[in-house]
Amino acid sequence: MIATVTQKLTFDQFLVECPEDGLYELVNGEIVEMNATRNHDDVADFSADSFKNEIQRLSLNYVVKNTAVIRTVSKAGIEQGRKPDVSVVDRDLWRSNRSAYSALQEPIQLAVEVTSTNWDDDYIDKLDEYQRLGIPEYWIVDYLAIGSREFLGNPKVPTIFVHLLDAEGNYQTTAFKGSDRIVSRTFPELTLTAEQVMNV
């Protein structure tokens, strides 16, 4: 019996071969489809709309996208293509090459991942990759409290984790629950509570 070895895709190959219908990421050299429930989409959309409102209100130099694919590198040195549920990108960076696909190799300003069944990707793999890339702010919105007790405590409660990059390039994490007002470095005047984001 001859075993066939599947060729692992690079980030550039992924951009060419990725299907246009649906949402996909490049994970360990393979194209992986990302499926989301309506509830998941509602939480992501509410976050994106809230950011857009702040950008417009304060004339901030950002754009908000749900199509941006970001090149990251895993601990093992493998190129990944991550597609955050919400990406806040410097407007000048986004518009620097408007004929290009929505793929970025530079760190975006803020990434939001709304947790689903593959929650360990958000809590472990993406956290490591986004930190290594240097994304200044990363939110994990665990509206179903499906992460492990190691992260959520016992009993498990729906939580938003905001990770902020410190001067040494490491994430410092704050957990927001219930009526806690979310503190964001990117949007310091944001007045949202954790439950407003998670209970849409």
C-alpha positions as CSV (number, residue, x, y, z in Angstrom):
1,M,0.0,0.0,0.0
2,I,1.4,3.4,-1.0
3,A,0.7,6.3,1.3
4,T,0.1,9.6,-0.5
5,V,1.5,12.7,1.1
6,T,-0.7,15.7,0.7
7,Q,1.3,18.8,-0.2
8,K,0.9,21.5,2.5
9,L,-0.1,24.9,1.1
10,T,1.7,28.1,1.7
11,F,-0.1,31.3,2.5
12,D,0.2,32.5,-1.1
13,Q,-1.1,29.2,-2.5
14,F,-4.0,29.3,-0.1
15,L,-5.0,32.8,-1.4
16,V,-5.1,31.3,-4.9
17,E,-6.8,28.0,-4.1
18,C,-9.3,29.2,-1.4
19,P,-12.9,28.8,-2.6
20,E,-14.7,32.1,-3.0
21,D,-18.0,30.9,-1.5
22,G,-17.9,30.5,2.3
23,L,-15.3,31.3,5.0
24,Y,-12.0,29.5,5.1
25,E,-8.7,29.5,7.0
26,L,-5.4,28.0,6.2
27,V,-4.6,25.7,9.2
28,N,-1.4,23.6,9.2
29,G,-1.2,23.8,5.4
30,E,-4.8,22.8,4.8
31,I,-7.9,24.8,3.7
32,V,-10.5,24.5,6.5
33,E,-14.0,25.8,6.2
34,M,-15.3,27.9,9.1
35,N,-19.0,27.4,9.8
36,A,-20.9,29.8,12.1
37,T,-24.4,29.8,13.7
38,R,-26.7,32.8,13.3
39,N,-26.1,33.6,17.0
40,H,-22.4,33.6,16.4
41,D,-22.8,35.9,13.4
42,D,-25.1,38.2,15.4
43,V,-22.5,38.6,18.2
44,A,-19.8,39.3,15.6
45,D,-22.0,41.8,13.7
46,F,-22.9,43.7,16.9
47,S,-19.2,44.0,17.8
48,A,-18.4,45.2,14.3
49,D,-21.2,47.7,14.2
50,S,-20.2,49.1,17.6
51,F,-16.6,49.6,16.4
52,K,-17.9,51.3,13.2
53,N,-20.0,53.7,15.3
54,E,-17.0,54.7,17.3
55,I,-14.8,55.1,14.2
56,Q,-17.4,57.4,12.7
57,R,-18.2,59.3,15.9
58,L,-14.5,60.0,16.6
59,S,-13.2,60.1,13.0
60,L,-10.7,57.4,13.8
61,N,-8.4,56.1,11.0
62,Y,-9.6,52.5,11.0
63,V,-11.8,50.2,8.9
64,V,-13.8,47.2,10.2
65,K,-13.8,44.0,8.1
66,N,-15.0,40.4,8.4
67,T,-13.2,39.3,5.2
68,A,-9.6,40.1,6.1
69,V,-7.2,37.1,6.0
70,I,-4.1,37.5,8.1
71,R,-0.8,35.6,7.6
72,T,0.4,34.3,11.0
73,V,3.0,31.8,11.9
74,S,2.4,28.9,14.3
75,K,4.8,27.8,17.1
76,A,6.1,25.2,14.7
77,G,6.9,27.8,12.1
78,I,4.0,26.9,9.7
79,E,2.3,29.7,7.8
80,Q,-1.4,30.1,8.7
81,G,-4.1,32.1,7.1
82,R,-6.4,33.4,9.9
83,K,-9.7,35.1,9.3
84,P,-10.9,36.9,12.5
85,D,-14.7,37.2,12.9
86,V,-14.0,41.0,13.2
87,S,-10.9,42.8,12.1
88,V,-10.1,46.4,12.9
89,V,-7.5,47.6,10.4
90,D,-5.5,50.8,10.0
91,R,-7.2,52.6,7.1
92,D,-3.9,53.5,5.5
93,L,-2.7,49.9,5.6
94,W,-6.0,48.6,4.2
95,R,-6.0,51.2,1.3
96,S,-2.3,50.9,0.6
97,N,-3.0,48.4,-2.1
98,R,-6.7,48.4,-2.9
99,S,-6.4,46.1,-5.9
100,A,-5.0,43.3,-3.7
101,Y,-7.1,40.6,-2.1
102,S,-8.1,41.1,1.5
103,A,-5.0,39.3,2.7
104,L,-2.6,41.1,5.1
105,Q,0.8,40.2,6.4
106,E,1.1,43.1,8.7
107,P,-0.5,43.1,12.2
108,I,-4.0,44.6,12.3
109,Q,-5.1,46.8,15.2
110,L,-7.7,44.6,16.8
111,A,-8.9,41.0,16.1
112,V,-12.1,39.6,17.5
113,E,-12.8,35.8,17.6
114,V,-16.3,34.7,18.7
115,T,-15.8,31.3,20.2
116,S,-17.5,28.2,18.8
117,T,-16.9,24.5,19.0
118,N,-13.2,24.9,18.1
119,W,-12.7,27.1,21.1
120,D,-9.1,25.9,21.8
121,D,-8.1,27.5,18.5
122,D,-9.1,30.9,19.8
123,Y,-7.8,30.5,23.4
124,I,-4.5,28.8,22.5
125,D,-3.4,28.7,18.8
126,K,-4.7,32.1,17.6
127,L,-3.7,33.8,20.9
128,D,-0.1,32.6,20.3
129,E,-0.1,33.5,16.6
130,Y,-1.7,37.0,17.1
131,Q,0.7,37.7,19.9
132,R,3.7,36.7,17.8
133,L,2.5,38.8,14.9
134,G,2.1,41.8,17.2
135,I,-1.6,42.5,17.0
136,P,-2.1,45.1,19.8
137,E,-5.6,44.0,20.9
138,Y,-7.3,40.6,20.7
139,W,-10.8,39.8,22.0
140,I,-12.1,36.4,22.7
141,V,-15.9,36.5,23.0
142,D,-17.0,33.3,24.7
143,Y,-20.7,34.0,24.7
144,L,-21.6,30.3,25.2
145,A,-19.0,29.7,28.0
146,I,-17.7,26.7,26.1
147,G,-14.0,27.2,26.8
148,S,-12.5,25.1,29.6
149,R,-12.7,25.9,33.3
150,E,-9.0,26.7,33.1
151,F,-10.0,29.9,31.4
152,L,-13.6,30.5,32.5
153,G,-13.5,29.3,36.1
154,N,-16.1,27.2,37.9
155,P,-19.0,27.6,37.3
156,K,-18.3,28.6,33.7
157,V,-19.8,32.0,32.9
158,P,-20.0,33.7,29.4
159,T,-16.9,36.0,29.3
160,I,-15.1,38.4,27.0
161,F,-11.3,38.3,27.3
162,V,-9.4,41.3,26.1
163,H,-5.7,40.7,25.5
164,L,-3.5,43.8,25.2
165,L,0.1,43.7,24.0
166,D,2.5,45.0,26.6
167,A,5.9,46.6,26.0
168,E,7.6,43.2,25.9
169,G,5.2,41.9,23.2
170,N,3.2,39.7,25.6
171,Y,-0.5,39.7,26.0
172,Q,-1.9,41.0,29.3
173,T,-5.5,39.6,29.8
174,T,-8.6,41.1,31.4
175,A,-11.9,39.2,31.7
176,F,-15.2,41.0,31.4
177,K,-18.5,39.4,32.5
178,G,-22.1,40.5,33.0
179,S,-22.4,44.3,33.5
180,D,-18.6,44.9,33.4
181,R,-17.8,47.7,31.0
182,I,-15.3,46.4,28.4
183,V,-12.0,48.4,28.5
184,S,-10.5,48.7,25.0
185,R,-7.2,50.4,24.2
186,T,-8.3,50.8,20.5
187,F,-11.7,52.3,21.5
188,P,-11.1,54.0,24.9
189,E,-14.5,55.7,24.9
190,L,-16.4,52.5,24.2
191,T,-19.3,52.1,26.7
192,L,-20.3,48.5,26.0
193,T,-20.8,46.0,28.7
194,A,-19.9,42.3,28.3
195,E,-23.6,41.3,28.4
196,Q,-24.6,43.8,25.7
197,V,-22.1,42.2,23.3
198,M,-23.0,38.6,24.2
199,N,-26.7,38.8,24.6
200,V,-27.7,40.3,21.2
